[in-house]
């Protein structure tokens, strides 16, 4: 029997209860509700990561835990605030730790589905930050899900892990659903449940 899918969430800010971290946790909870095991690295843990420096070889216990969970991950959900039109340094630094996976059989985020969530105070920063995140994940060889959630925090409020805007909750659930769906397909192919196209007879 194969293990359950593992989905890792990372994101947030140094501020407790940030919109981006609450949005992340809603999305990851949706993945858990579909049977995935999950692990969230929120703002407080990401803030404990030293700036990534490949020559040091060890970023401490949080870094080791992050890399270990990313290695296990079938899917990843990344949530960043939009800072000055792009992702936060906190989130970028966490993603830089995937460099420790460069020599793995599946390097960086290869063969992982990656869902993206951005919260920003206005639409322009939301969209440009989402585009920046997509480019970073592509560089890390991850499979970005077709749908990305851009949340305008000027119009949407989160409180105690709850979002009062059903349309935004639906967006976050869609991100999680696509992460899980793609991860299931890749897992099925790895375990021989799905087969590739067969050559035509006589070819």
RADAWO-V336829 format. One line per field, one symbol per residue. phi: phi as a letter, one per 40 degrees, with the letter a starting at -180 (. if undefined). burial: I if it has 9 or more other C-alpha atoms within 8 Angstrom, else O. A space follows every 50 residues. Layout:
# RADAWO-V336829
phi->???
burial->???
This chain:
# RADAWO-V336829
phi->.cccdbbbbaihbcccgcdccccdcccccccccchccbabbcdccccccc dcbdccgacgcccccdccccccccabbbbbccbfgacccdccccccccdc bcbcdbcfbdgbcbcbbbbachcccccccccccdccccccgccccdcbcb bcccbbbbafgbbcbdccdcccccdccccccccccccccccgcbbccccc dgc
burial->OOOOIIIIIIIIIOOOIIIIIIIIIIIIOIIIOOOIIIOIIIIIIIIOIO OIOOOOOOIOOIIIOIIOIIOOIIIIIIIIIIIOIIIIOIIIIIOOIIOI IOOOOIIIIIIIIIIIIIIIIIIOIIIIIIOIIIOOIIOIIIIIIOIIII IIIOOIIIOOIOIOOOOIIOIIIIIIIIIIOIIIIIIIIOOOOOOOOOOO OOO
